[in-house]
Amino acid sequence: MPRRVLVGTVISDKMDKTIVVRVDRRVKHPLYKKFITRSQRFSAHDEANSCAIGDTVRIRECRPLSRNKHFELVERIGA
């Protein structure tokens, strides 16, 4: 089964080797037909502590690394 790959923005880097990434997606409201932005937060493993708040990153699903962490950092796309 393929692993999910998501693109999001780092919103927290306070933990050691862990970042919190916000992933936004646009969905259409079923009744009003207006696009709404929905966001979801994921904890991701950052081995080198290379990311800072505001960076755009690509994360990939992996085996569970802790209670909340089941994604790993693939690459930094931009600052």
Chimera marker file (.cmm) of the C-alpha trace (Angstrom):
<marker_set name="trace">
<marker id="1" x="0.000" y="0.000" z="0.000" r="1" g="1" b="0" radius="0.5"/>
<marker id="2" x="1.447" y="3.424" z="-0.896" r="1" g="1" b="0" radius="0.5"/>
<marker id="3" x="2.374" y="5.857" z="1.837" r="1" g="1" b="0" radius="0.5"/>
<marker id="4" x="0.589" y="9.184" z="2.004" r="1" g="1" b="0" radius="0.5"/>
<marker id="5" x="2.738" y="12.182" z="1.091" r="1" g="1" b="0" radius="0.5"/>
<marker id="6" x="1.463" y="15.565" z="2.286" r="1" g="1" b="0" radius="0.5"/>
<marker id="7" x="2.655" y="19.155" z="1.903" r="1" g="1" b="0" radius="0.5"/>
<marker id="8" x="2.170" y="21.617" z="4.746" r="1" g="1" b="0" radius="0.5"/>
<marker id="9" x="3.581" y="24.424" z="6.869" r="1" g="1" b="0" radius="0.5"/>
<marker id="10" x="5.578" y="23.990" z="10.073" r="1" g="1" b="0" radius="0.5"/>
<marker id="11" x="3.698" y="25.609" z="12.962" r="1" g="1" b="0" radius="0.5"/>
<marker id="12" x="5.831" y="24.324" z="15.863" r="1" g="1" b="0" radius="0.5"/>
<marker id="13" x="9.426" y="23.142" z="16.275" r="1" g="1" b="0" radius="0.5"/>
<marker id="14" x="9.729" y="23.291" z="20.070" r="1" g="1" b="0" radius="0.5"/>
<marker id="15" x="10.122" y="19.526" z="20.567" r="1" g="1" b="0" radius="0.5"/>
<marker id="16" x="13.378" y="17.656" z="20.016" r="1" g="1" b="0" radius="0.5"/>
<marker id="17" x="13.432" y="15.892" z="16.600" r="1" g="1" b="0" radius="0.5"/>
<marker id="18" x="9.714" y="16.595" z="16.116" r="1" g="1" b="0" radius="0.5"/>
<marker id="19" x="7.821" y="19.226" z="14.140" r="1" g="1" b="0" radius="0.5"/>
<marker id="20" x="4.106" y="19.965" z="13.960" r="1" g="1" b="0" radius="0.5"/>
<marker id="21" x="2.862" y="20.487" z="10.403" r="1" g="1" b="0" radius="0.5"/>
<marker id="22" x="-0.448" y="22.066" z="9.380" r="1" g="1" b="0" radius="0.5"/>
<marker id="23" x="-1.869" y="20.619" z="6.157" r="1" g="1" b="0" radius="0.5"/>
<marker id="24" x="-4.626" y="22.656" z="4.477" r="1" g="1" b="0" radius="0.5"/>
<marker id="25" x="-7.169" y="21.350" z="2.008" r="1" g="1" b="0" radius="0.5"/>
<marker id="26" x="-10.014" y="23.086" z="0.201" r="1" g="1" b="0" radius="0.5"/>
<marker id="27" x="-13.454" y="21.473" z="0.227" r="1" g="1" b="0" radius="0.5"/>
<marker id="28" x="-16.714" y="22.611" z="-1.296" r="1" g="1" b="0" radius="0.5"/>
<marker id="29" x="-19.613" y="23.174" z="1.102" r="1" g="1" b="0" radius="0.5"/>
<marker id="30" x="-22.388" y="20.737" z="0.154" r="1" g="1" b="0" radius="0.5"/>
<marker id="31" x="-25.253" y="23.228" z="0.480" r="1" g="1" b="0" radius="0.5"/>
<marker id="32" x="-23.751" y="26.646" z="-0.256" r="1" g="1" b="0" radius="0.5"/>
<marker id="33" x="-21.215" y="25.484" z="-2.893" r="1" g="1" b="0" radius="0.5"/>
<marker id="34" x="-18.545" y="27.749" z="-1.413" r="1" g="1" b="0" radius="0.5"/>
<marker id="35" x="-14.958" y="26.571" z="-0.949" r="1" g="1" b="0" radius="0.5"/>
<marker id="36" x="-13.838" y="26.264" z="2.678" r="1" g="1" b="0" radius="0.5"/>
<marker id="37" x="-10.285" y="25.740" z="3.937" r="1" g="1" b="0" radius="0.5"/>
<marker id="38" x="-9.991" y="22.802" z="6.328" r="1" g="1" b="0" radius="0.5"/>
<marker id="39" x="-6.742" y="22.172" z="8.172" r="1" g="1" b="0" radius="0.5"/>
<marker id="40" x="-5.270" y="19.220" z="10.023" r="1" g="1" b="0" radius="0.5"/>
<marker id="41" x="-2.186" y="18.991" z="12.277" r="1" g="1" b="0" radius="0.5"/>
<marker id="42" x="0.372" y="16.190" z="12.044" r="1" g="1" b="0" radius="0.5"/>
<marker id="43" x="3.433" y="15.514" z="14.189" r="1" g="1" b="0" radius="0.5"/>
<marker id="44" x="6.405" y="14.522" z="12.045" r="1" g="1" b="0" radius="0.5"/>
<marker id="45" x="9.895" y="13.203" z="12.777" r="1" g="1" b="0" radius="0.5"/>
<marker id="46" x="12.722" y="15.642" z="11.933" r="1" g="1" b="0" radius="0.5"/>
<marker id="47" x="15.969" y="13.780" z="12.662" r="1" g="1" b="0" radius="0.5"/>
<marker id="48" x="18.320" y="16.728" z="12.088" r="1" g="1" b="0" radius="0.5"/>
<marker id="49" x="16.141" y="19.443" z="13.686" r="1" g="1" b="0" radius="0.5"/>
<marker id="50" x="16.523" y="21.307" z="10.389" r="1" g="1" b="0" radius="0.5"/>
<marker id="51" x="13.087" y="22.935" z="10.108" r="1" g="1" b="0" radius="0.5"/>
<marker id="52" x="11.881" y="26.210" z="11.571" r="1" g="1" b="0" radius="0.5"/>
<marker id="53" x="8.445" y="27.745" z="11.989" r="1" g="1" b="0" radius="0.5"/>
<marker id="54" x="7.027" y="28.913" z="8.662" r="1" g="1" b="0" radius="0.5"/>
<marker id="55" x="8.906" y="26.417" z="6.456" r="1" g="1" b="0" radius="0.5"/>
<marker id="56" x="6.970" y="24.549" z="3.784" r="1" g="1" b="0" radius="0.5"/>
<marker id="57" x="7.732" y="20.829" z="4.038" r="1" g="1" b="0" radius="0.5"/>
<marker id="58" x="6.820" y="17.493" z="2.498" r="1" g="1" b="0" radius="0.5"/>
<marker id="59" x="6.048" y="14.676" z="4.976" r="1" g="1" b="0" radius="0.5"/>
<marker id="60" x="5.500" y="10.960" z="4.384" r="1" g="1" b="0" radius="0.5"/>
<marker id="61" x="3.549" y="8.388" z="6.366" r="1" g="1" b="0" radius="0.5"/>
<marker id="62" x="5.665" y="5.823" z="8.231" r="1" g="1" b="0" radius="0.5"/>
<marker id="63" x="5.403" y="3.297" z="11.042" r="1" g="1" b="0" radius="0.5"/>
<marker id="64" x="4.298" y="4.688" z="14.422" r="1" g="1" b="0" radius="0.5"/>
<marker id="65" x="7.279" y="6.350" z="16.095" r="1" g="1" b="0" radius="0.5"/>
<marker id="66" x="5.398" y="7.436" z="19.225" r="1" g="1" b="0" radius="0.5"/>
<marker id="67" x="1.848" y="7.896" z="20.420" r="1" g="1" b="0" radius="0.5"/>
<marker id="68" x="1.149" y="10.829" z="18.082" r="1" g="1" b="0" radius="0.5"/>
<marker id="69" x="3.990" y="10.689" z="15.568" r="1" g="1" b="0" radius="0.5"/>
<marker id="70" x="3.441" y="8.614" z="12.408" r="1" g="1" b="0" radius="0.5"/>
<marker id="71" x="4.945" y="10.861" z="9.720" r="1" g="1" b="0" radius="0.5"/>
<marker id="72" x="8.533" y="11.636" z="8.782" r="1" g="1" b="0" radius="0.5"/>
<marker id="73" x="10.111" y="14.616" z="7.075" r="1" g="1" b="0" radius="0.5"/>
<marker id="74" x="10.995" y="14.018" z="3.421" r="1" g="1" b="0" radius="0.5"/>
<marker id="75" x="12.243" y="17.466" z="2.401" r="1" g="1" b="0" radius="0.5"/>
<marker id="76" x="12.058" y="21.198" z="3.017" r="1" g="1" b="0" radius="0.5"/>
<marker id="77" x="10.451" y="22.872" z="0.027" r="1" g="1" b="0" radius="0.5"/>
<marker id="78" x="10.883" y="26.514" z="1.046" r="1" g="1" b="0" radius="0.5"/>
<marker id="79" x="11.195" y="28.945" z="3.908" r="1" g="1" b="0" radius="0.5"/>
<link id1="1" id2="2" r="1" g="1" b="0" radius="0.2"/>
<link id1="2" id2="3" r="1" g="1" b="0" radius="0.2"/>
<link id1="3" id2="4" r="1" g="1" b="0" radius="0.2"/>
<link id1="4" id2="5" r="1" g="1" b="0" radius="0.2"/>
<link id1="5" id2="6" r="1" g="1" b="0" radius="0.2"/>
<link id1="6" id2="7" r="1" g="1" b="0" radius="0.2"/>
<link id1="7" id2="8" r="1" g="1" b="0" radius="0.2"/>
<link id1="8" id2="9" r="1" g="1" b="0" radius="0.2"/>
<link id1="9" id2="10" r="1" g="1" b="0" radius="0.2"/>
<link id1="10" id2="11" r="1" g="1" b="0" radius="0.2"/>
<link id1="11" id2="12" r="1" g="1" b="0" radius="0.2"/>
<link id1="12" id2="13" r="1" g="1" b="0" radius="0.2"/>
<link id1="13" id2="14" r="1" g="1" b="0" radius="0.2"/>
<link id1="14" id2="15" r="1" g="1" b="0" radius="0.2"/>
<link id1="15" id2="16" r="1" g="1" b="0" radius="0.2"/>
<link id1="16" id2="17" r="1" g="1" b="0" radius="0.2"/>
<link id1="17" id2="18" r="1" g="1" b="0" radius="0.2"/>
<link id1="18" id2="19" r="1" g="1" b="0" radius="0.2"/>
<link id1="19" id2="20" r="1" g="1" b="0" radius="0.2"/>
<link id1="20" id2="21" r="1" g="1" b="0" radius="0.2"/>
<link id1="21" id2="22" r="1" g="1" b="0" radius="0.2"/>
<link id1="22" id2="23" r="1" g="1" b="0" radius="0.2"/>
<link id1="23" id2="24" r="1" g="1" b="0" radius="0.2"/>
<link id1="24" id2="25" r="1" g="1" b="0" radius="0.2"/>
<link id1="25" id2="26" r="1" g="1" b="0" radius="0.2"/>
<link id1="26" id2="27" r="1" g="1" b="0" radius="0.2"/>
<link id1="27" id2="28" r="1" g="1" b="0" radius="0.2"/>
<link id1="28" id2="29" r="1" g="1" b="0" radius="0.2"/>
<link id1="29" id2="30" r="1" g="1" b="0" radius="0.2"/>
<link id1="30" id2="31" r="1" g="1" b="0" radius="0.2"/>
<link id1="31" id2="32" r="1" g="1" b="0" radius="0.2"/>
<link id1="32" id2="33" r="1" g="1" b="0" radius="0.2"/>
<link id1="33" id2="34" r="1" g="1" b="0" radius="0.2"/>
<link id1="34" id2="35" r="1" g="1" b="0" radius="0.2"/>
<link id1="35" id2="36" r="1" g="1" b="0" radius="0.2"/>
<link id1="36" id2="37" r="1" g="1" b="0" radius="0.2"/>
<link id1="37" id2="38" r="1" g="1" b="0" radius="0.2"/>
<link id1="38" id2="39" r="1" g="1" b="0" radius="0.2"/>
<link id1="39" id2="40" r="1" g="1" b="0" radius="0.2"/>
<link id1="40" id2="41" r="1" g="1" b="0" radius="0.2"/>
<link id1="41" id2="42" r="1" g="1" b="0" radius="0.2"/>
<link id1="42" id2="43" r="1" g="1" b="0" radius="0.2"/>
<link id1="43" id2="44" r="1" g="1" b="0" radius="0.2"/>
<link id1="44" id2="45" r="1" g="1" b="0" radius="0.2"/>
<link id1="45" id2="46" r="1" g="1" b="0" radius="0.2"/>
<link id1="46" id2="47" r="1" g="1" b="0" radius="0.2"/>
<link id1="47" id2="48" r="1" g="1" b="0" radius="0.2"/>
<link id1="48" id2="49" r="1" g="1" b="0" radius="0.2"/>
<link id1="49" id2="50" r="1" g="1" b="0" radius="0.2"/>
<link id1="50" id2="51" r="1" g="1" b="0" radius="0.2"/>
<link id1="51" id2="52" r="1" g="1" b="0" radius="0.2"/>
<link id1="52" id2="53" r="1" g="1" b="0" radius="0.2"/>
<link id1="53" id2="54" r="1" g="1" b="0" radius="0.2"/>
<link id1="54" id2="55" r="1" g="1" b="0" radius="0.2"/>
<link id1="55" id2="56" r="1" g="1" b="0" radius="0.2"/>
<link id1="56" id2="57" r="1" g="1" b="0" radius="0.2"/>
<link id1="57" id2="58" r="1" g="1" b="0" radius="0.2"/>
<link id1="58" id2="59" r="1" g="1" b="0" radius="0.2"/>
<link id1="59" id2="60" r="1" g="1" b="0" radius="0.2"/>
<link id1="60" id2="61" r="1" g="1" b="0" radius="0.2"/>
<link id1="61" id2="62" r="1" g="1" b="0" radius="0.2"/>
<link id1="62" id2="63" r="1" g="1" b="0" radius="0.2"/>
<link id1="63" id2="64" r="1" g="1" b="0" radius="0.2"/>
<link id1="64" id2="65" r="1" g="1" b="0" radius="0.2"/>
<link id1="65" id2="66" r="1" g="1" b="0" radius="0.2"/>
<link id1="66" id2="67" r="1" g="1" b="0" radius="0.2"/>
<link id1="67" id2="68" r="1" g="1" b="0" radius="0.2"/>
<link id1="68" id2="69" r="1" g="1" b="0" radius="0.2"/>
<link id1="69" id2="70" r="1" g="1" b="0" radius="0.2"/>
<link id1="70" id2="71" r="1" g="1" b="0" radius="0.2"/>
<link id1="71" id2="72" r="1" g="1" b="0" radius="0.2"/>
<link id1="72" id2="73" r="1" g="1" b="0" radius="0.2"/>
<link id1="73" id2="74" r="1" g="1" b="0" radius="0.2"/>
<link id1="74" id2="75" r="1" g="1" b="0" radius="0.2"/>
<link id1="75" id2="76" r="1" g="1" b="0" radius="0.2"/>
<link id1="76" id2="77" r="1" g="1" b="0" radius="0.2"/>
<link id1="77" id2="78" r="1" g="1" b="0" radius="0.2"/>
<link id1="78" id2="79" r="1" g="1" b="0" radius="0.2"/>
</marker_set>
